[in-house]
Amino acid sequence: ILTEALTLRSSPIELKIARLYLLSDVLYNDVMYNTSPLDENFSVYKDEFKSRMKKIFKSIASAIDRVDPPPARVNVRTRVGRVLGTWAAWGLYPDEAIQRWGEIVSDSGSLDDLEGFQEGAEA
């Protein structure tokens, strides 16, 4: 259900970000409070979501591209990057995977987002 909620095209970016934070909480609790006495690396949700992350981050990137005004996109990408940075710090997923997901989000933008931000700062 959470994957579906994160990939709904009709969801505004703020709702997608809130759901990304929820996903982060679910993953944290899943890994940190592992109750399997037989396998300390056991995770109910981590592996299941890993296979869906590309789709999730493509959907987030698409929503970011619709954010107006364009300079606000930088702020949203920063927030997504902080979540991914937190996952890297936790060792939740391999660094290569986290980097790929970050590239999906950062590659969705263009330098126009930053140029508009800089122009607005000069005015």
C-alpha positions as CSV (number, residue, x, y, z in Angstrom):
1,I,0.0,0.0,0.0
2,L,2.8,2.4,0.8
3,T,4.5,1.8,-2.6
4,E,1.2,2.6,-4.3
5,A,0.8,5.7,-2.2
6,L,4.3,6.9,-3.0
7,T,3.8,6.3,-6.8
8,L,0.4,7.9,-7.3
9,R,0.9,10.6,-10.0
10,S,-1.9,12.6,-8.5
11,S,-0.2,13.0,-5.1
12,P,1.3,16.4,-4.5
13,I,5.0,16.5,-3.7
14,E,4.5,17.4,0.0
15,L,2.4,14.3,0.4
16,K,5.0,12.2,-1.3
17,I,7.7,13.6,0.9
18,A,5.6,12.8,4.0
19,R,5.2,9.3,2.8
20,L,8.9,9.0,2.1
21,Y,9.5,10.0,5.8
22,L,6.9,7.3,6.8
23,L,8.8,4.7,4.7
24,S,12.0,5.8,6.4
25,D,10.5,5.3,9.8
26,V,9.1,1.8,8.8
27,L,12.5,0.8,7.5
28,Y,14.3,2.1,10.6
29,N,12.0,0.2,13.0
30,D,12.2,-2.9,10.9
31,V,16.0,-3.0,11.0
32,M,16.6,-1.6,14.5
33,Y,13.9,-3.7,16.3
34,N,14.6,-7.0,14.5
35,T,12.9,-9.7,16.6
36,S,14.3,-12.7,14.8
37,P,16.4,-14.7,17.2
38,L,17.8,-16.8,14.3
39,D,18.9,-14.2,11.9
40,E,20.2,-10.8,13.0
41,N,20.1,-9.6,9.4
42,F,16.4,-10.5,9.0
43,S,14.2,-7.7,7.7
44,V,10.6,-8.0,6.7
45,Y,10.4,-4.7,4.8
46,K,13.9,-3.8,3.8
47,D,14.3,-6.4,1.0
48,E,10.7,-6.0,-0.1
49,F,11.1,-2.2,-0.6
50,K,14.5,-2.4,-2.1
51,S,13.0,-4.0,-5.2
52,R,10.5,-1.1,-5.5
53,M,12.8,1.9,-4.8
54,K,13.6,2.7,-8.4
55,K,9.9,3.0,-9.1
56,I,9.4,5.1,-6.0
57,F,12.2,7.5,-6.7
58,K,11.2,7.9,-10.4
59,S,7.7,8.9,-9.2
60,I,9.2,11.3,-6.7
61,A,11.4,12.8,-9.5
62,S,8.4,13.2,-11.7
63,A,6.6,15.0,-9.0
64,I,9.6,17.3,-8.3
65,D,9.6,18.2,-12.0
66,R,6.1,19.5,-11.6
67,V,6.9,21.7,-8.6
68,D,6.4,25.4,-9.3
69,P,8.3,27.7,-9.0
70,P,11.4,25.9,-10.3
71,P,13.7,27.2,-7.5
72,A,11.5,25.3,-5.0
73,R,12.6,22.1,-6.7
74,V,16.1,22.5,-5.1
75,N,14.6,22.5,-1.6
76,V,12.6,19.3,-2.4
77,R,15.6,17.5,-3.8
78,T,17.6,18.5,-0.7
79,R,15.0,16.9,1.5
80,V,15.0,13.7,-0.5
81,G,18.8,13.7,-0.4
82,R,18.7,14.0,3.4
83,V,16.6,10.9,3.7
84,L,19.0,9.0,1.4
85,G,21.9,10.3,3.4
86,T,20.3,9.0,6.6
87,W,19.8,5.6,5.0
88,A,23.5,5.6,4.0
89,A,24.5,6.5,7.6
90,W,22.3,3.7,8.9
91,G,23.9,1.2,6.4
92,L,20.3,0.4,5.4
93,Y,21.2,-0.4,1.7
94,P,24.4,-0.6,-0.2
95,D,25.9,2.8,-1.0
96,E,25.7,2.1,-4.7
97,A,22.0,1.6,-4.6
98,I,21.4,4.7,-2.5
99,Q,23.6,6.7,-5.0
100,R,21.5,5.4,-7.9
101,W,18.3,6.4,-6.3
102,G,19.7,9.9,-5.5
103,E,20.8,10.2,-9.2
104,I,17.2,9.5,-10.3
105,V,16.0,12.4,-8.3
106,S,18.9,14.8,-9.1
107,D,18.9,13.9,-12.8
108,S,15.3,14.9,-13.1
109,G,16.2,18.5,-12.7
110,S,18.2,20.9,-14.7
111,L,20.5,23.9,-14.1
112,D,17.5,26.1,-14.8
113,D,16.2,25.3,-11.3
114,L,19.4,26.7,-9.8
115,E,19.7,29.6,-12.2
116,G,16.2,30.8,-11.4
117,F,17.1,30.5,-7.7
118,Q,20.3,32.6,-8.2
119,E,18.4,35.2,-10.3
120,G,15.8,35.5,-7.7
121,A,18.5,36.1,-5.1
122,E,19.9,39.0,-7.1
123,A,16.6,40.8,-7.4
